[in-house]
Amino acid sequence: MARDLDTAAAFYGPLLGWRFEPVDERWGRHLRAFRGDCEVAGLGDHARRWGQAVAWTTYLATDNADKTAAAIRERGGTVGVGPLELDSGRIALAVDPAGASFGLREGPPHPCSRRPATGRLDWIQLRTRDAFDSAIFYGGVFGWDAPEEPGRHEVVWEHDRVVLRIDGHAAAALSGGGTEAAIDPRIRPRWHVYFAVADVDARLDQARALGGEVVGDPEDTAYGRVVELRDPEGGLFSLIGSRIGGDH
């Protein structure tokens, strides 16, 4: 959700090696971002049109958007938009009980979504107040313990966070107690995105030259070397290097 798509494209294109294709959308201008022949993200001017903060929205896959939307409401969440029919599938925008926004999408998977590589989304993390409460909410909504898919989803506690593994691959984390709201009350619980790069440190000067801001020093984590940044319009995201275990 950007304010100015030209500004966003001029930053993320060189930094992550993306190219863009425009899409006609009822919500305003929209760009599909590609790394090579793989679609990796979407950029829209919704922040300007809706008067909201610039932010990345994490979309979680579902087989049935209507059923999932009902489950969100039943478990104390809010569905603010949709489900709506778009070219990319049926989508909805929601807020979990702690206040973190997210999306859901019903449709065929992107052909490259299970192939981690440089310039693509590699990791998502929910920064919230209570990771266990959030795990119960999302697990119930998205069927992480669904009997028809035994063993596909595994929820474990490791490295001070709840980690979701899908088909043995660490796909997401939920961390609690340390949200930025303790420092800045304007920042509420949220999903945070991590884009893969070959060398985190080598990208920092480039990010600054493109108008971005480096938030804190790079650090080594159990999932790879990580640094947090703001894009020129204030949107937060992170870069993550090759994971331990060699996912890239």
N, C-alpha and C positions, 0 to 999 in steps of 0.2 A: 504494500500500500504506500505509494509514493505521492508526492505533490507534483513533481515535474518529471515526466518520463525521459526527457532528453538528458537531464542532470543525472538521473539514476543509471541510464544506459551508458553514459560517458564514464561513470565510475566503475560499475560492475563488469562492463565489457572488457576493458583492458586488465582489470585486476584478476578476473577469473576465466578469461578467455572465452567469453560468451559472444554469440552473435544473436541478432534479434529479428523477429518477424512480427509485423503488426497484425492485430486481430480485431475485427469489428465485434463489439460487445455492448450489450444494452446498458452496462454500468459506466461506460466512458471508454477512453483510450486504454488499450491493453497491448502489451508486448509479450510474445512467447520467447523465452531465452533458451538457446541451444548451446551445447558444448559438443563440437563436431556434429554428428547426426542425431544426438540424443537431446530431447527436451528436458531441461533441468529445473526451470522455474518460470514464474509469470510475474510481470510487473504491470500494475494498473495505477491510474491517477486517482484512486478512491480517497486517499487521505485529503487531497485538496477538495474534492467534490463533497465529501461527507464531513469535513471539518474535524478529522481525527488525526492522531499522531502517526507519523511515518513508522511503519513496522512490518516485519515479515509475519505472515500468517501460516501456521502449520496445518496442513490438511491431512487427516487420518482416513484411511480407506475403509469403506463399508460395502457389504453386499446389498444392503437395503437402506437407503437414506431415510425413508419414512419410519421404519422400525427403529433405527438408531436415534432419530430425532425424538421419538416418543420415549425411548429409554433415557435420553438426556433429561427430559422434563421429569420423568418419574423419579430420578435420582437427585433432583434438586438443582439441575442446571437450567440454562435458559437458551432457547433457540431464537435468535434475533432475526435471521434471514433464511428463508427457504423452508424445505428443499425446493430448489429451482432447477429447471432444465437449461443447461448450457451445452455448447458444442463439445466440451470436454467431459460431459457427464452431468449427473445430478449432484448439486452441492448445497450445503447449508453452512451458516456461520453460527457459532454457539459460544457460550461462556460457561465454564464449570463453576461449581459451588464456591470456590475460593476466589473467583474473579478472573481467571485466565481465559483469554479468547483462543478459539481454535476453529478449524473448519473440518467438514467431513465431505467425502466425495464418493459417489457411487459411479462406477464406470470401469472400463477395461484398464488394467495397469499399464503404465508407460513401459515400453519395451526395455528401457535401460535402467529402470528403478532398482533393480537388484544387482547392479554392477557398479560398486563404488569405484570412483576414479577422480582424478584431479578436476576441480572446477564444478563438482556436483555436490548436492546435499549428502552429507555423510552421517550426521548425528543430530538428534534433537533432544532437548532437555527441558523438562518442566521445572521452573524455579518457583516454588510455592511455599506455603506455610507448614503444611503437614503432608509429607510425601506418602505416608501410609493411607491417610484418608483419600488422597487423590488417586492412589493405586486402586483402592476399592471402587471409586467412582468410574475411572476409565476401564478397569477390568470388567465391571458389570455392563457398562455401555457397549464395549467392543468385544465382549465374549472371550476374554483371554483364557478362561477355563472352559471353553465350549466343549461339550462331550463329543461332538462330531469331529473335532480336530484334536484328539488327545496328544499331548506332548509337543504341539506346534509352538505354543506360547509358554515361556518360562519366565516367572517373575522372581528375582532373587535380590538379596541385599548384599551389595559389595561396594567397597570404596566409599562408604558413608552416603550411599544413595540407593534407591530402588531402581533396578535395571530390568528392562524388558528385553528378552531375547526371543527372536522369531526365527524358527528353523535353525537354531544354534547361533545366530548372528546377533550381537548386541546392537539393538536398533534405537533404543531410547532410554533416557534416565529421568527419574523424578527425584528432585532434591528438596529438602524442607528446612525451614528454620533460618535460612540465610538469604532471603530475598532482598533485593535492593531497596525495598520499601522501608527497611530499618534505617537507611541512610537518607533516602529521598522518597517521601510519601507519595509523590506523583507516579512512581513506578510500582505497579501492582504485580501480583503473580502473573507469569507469562511463560509461554513456550519460546525457547531460544534455539536458533538454527546455527549449524556448524557446516561450513563449506570446506571441502578437502583441497589442500594444496601440497605440492611436493616439499616445499621448504617454507615454513611459517615466517622465519626471520627475514628471508629474502624479500618478502612481500610488504614489509612494513614501510620502507621508504617509498615504495610505489603507491601504497595506500595514502600516505600523507601527501604526495605530489598530486594525487588525483582529487584532493580535497577532503579526504577522510580523517578521522581522529583515532589514534590508538588509545584504548582504554586499559591502562595497566600494562605490566610487563608480560611477555610470553612466559608460559610455565609448562613444565613437563607433567603430564597426568598419566593415569593408568591407561588412557585411551588415545594418547598421542600428545604432541606438543600443541598448545592452544594459546591463542591471543584473541582478545575481544576488541572490536572496533565499532565506530559509528560512521555511517556513510555521510556524504555532504549535507543530507537533509535531516540527520539525527537518528536514522534507523540503526538499531543495534543488531549485531551478528558476530559470529566468531569464525576464525580460520582454524582448521585442525590439520596437523601433519599426519604422516603415515602412522596408523595404529600399531601398537604392540601386537604381534601376531601376524602382521603383514596383510591387512585387508586390501591395501592399494597395490 
